[in-house]
């Protein structure tokens, strides 16, 4: 299986599935979601197969590689490969997609052509997500980076809530603006790089001898695009609108997976290709990250809309991830890499379970709930566990990630890490207060009986709960997968872990 094109297959399968769904005749339109679920499960099986071929002890940066000439004149290649971080993100995408398809089973009640298009767009999005994490050619990465916008725009604009058009256009404008800025840097990088055949390969662009000013401008072009995608304060405002307007499944993939392209891009391109500029910009980025942590948490506390609250918590969590990336220490880098995975599952738990509650109550307003743990105790329990994962309770996946980020950041930036710890307290406030307002109190008077969790919904939440516990109690396989990639990036930047400061013991009289 050494020469098997694992990554290409991971893209072709969902794209082929999308085409099959789009081509279904009207008489079989109601089978679109079954086809989508089957294709996504097969894609997940292939992703698991790719994991079995990945060697965590290998010395090379990328594995499962494929390289073919594409646009020879400009040195553009169809080049794919993964390190531990990219592979983990692809597997997370492959796990969450069938979960989201199953969660969206009744999201398009009209059926027919609209339902076909919805599930075809979801599979297309999976293909582009795999492509953007697997691309090892900078121009190919940019193509997938922009291609993701197409299915997301239509998923929000055609299937979302009352504000869907506004949210879709705002998402598109922010993303296009960042993408165009990055394109300028991509083109400029080509002229400063080796040119010729395969001139856009990441391997060929790593270690370029760029003058400091040029490197800073190129770095800025990439960073702006990734900061918007992440999203970081102050270019975050599109996220709450997009998540609130989208269907729960789309919001999960948007916040849980697509936004990771921003933080992944910071690792892969900002740090690896522009190490000097990354070091130069680190104080400013750390400051923005800390602001994101605190700002997102306060916005979550003040929100009365449960979907917007979850969106603002993500802004706070992304602040931790970015802070860990630019702390440039091994613990912080490993924490950020695993945080991206844990946040994806936590976001899925919060969004999808909140959607179950909203569907039953008919409102997204927190103040319209109260006492719902007496009505739907199982859903309330899953919602609580997802919330506890969000506030990084020990034993759940997010804890080890957040702990490593703060530990690694404190080793180099004590002030930033100390301020960021306030985010832990604020997280407990917004999660527990949200649960208290929605779930505790007397049983509400309901006009119609409400059922607790269904069999389909149990299947939706089961893999998420398993991920919480598995990554919380046994994170070693994930850490072993991402650590070599983290250490390699730190080598490119020329950063090393600060020596621990050990107080010198006072000399005793007997020692003299």
Secondary structure as GFF3:
##gff-version 3
##sequence-region A 1 512
A	DSSP	alpha_helix	6	23	.	.	.	ID=ss1
A	DSSP	three_ten_helix	26	31	.	.	.	ID=ss2
A	DSSP	alpha_helix	32	52	.	.	.	ID=ss3
A	DSSP	beta_strand	63	71	.	.	.	ID=ss4
A	DSSP	three_ten_helix	72	74	.	.	.	ID=ss5
A	DSSP	beta_strand	76	82	.	.	.	ID=ss6
A	DSSP	alpha_helix	84	103	.	.	.	ID=ss7
A	DSSP	alpha_helix	112	134	.	.	.	ID=ss8
A	DSSP	alpha_helix	138	159	.	.	.	ID=ss9
A	DSSP	alpha_helix	164	192	.	.	.	ID=ss10
A	DSSP	alpha_helix	202	205	.	.	.	ID=ss11
A	DSSP	alpha_helix	212	230	.	.	.	ID=ss12
A	DSSP	alpha_helix	238	245	.	.	.	ID=ss13
A	DSSP	alpha_helix	248	253	.	.	.	ID=ss14
A	DSSP	pi_helix	254	258	.	.	.	ID=ss15
A	DSSP	alpha_helix	260	265	.	.	.	ID=ss16
A	DSSP	pi_helix	266	271	.	.	.	ID=ss17
A	DSSP	alpha_helix	272	273	.	.	.	ID=ss18
A	DSSP	alpha_helix	275	301	.	.	.	ID=ss19
A	DSSP	alpha_helix	306	327	.	.	.	ID=ss20
A	DSSP	alpha_helix	330	361	.	.	.	ID=ss21
A	DSSP	three_ten_helix	366	368	.	.	.	ID=ss22
A	DSSP	three_ten_helix	372	374	.	.	.	ID=ss23
A	DSSP	alpha_helix	377	390	.	.	.	ID=ss24
A	DSSP	alpha_helix	397	410	.	.	.	ID=ss25
A	DSSP	alpha_helix	414	420	.	.	.	ID=ss26
A	DSSP	alpha_helix	422	439	.	.	.	ID=ss27
A	DSSP	alpha_helix	455	473	.	.	.	ID=ss28
A	DSSP	alpha_helix	476	493	.	.	.	ID=ss29
A	DSSP	three_ten_helix	509	511	.	.	.	ID=ss30
###
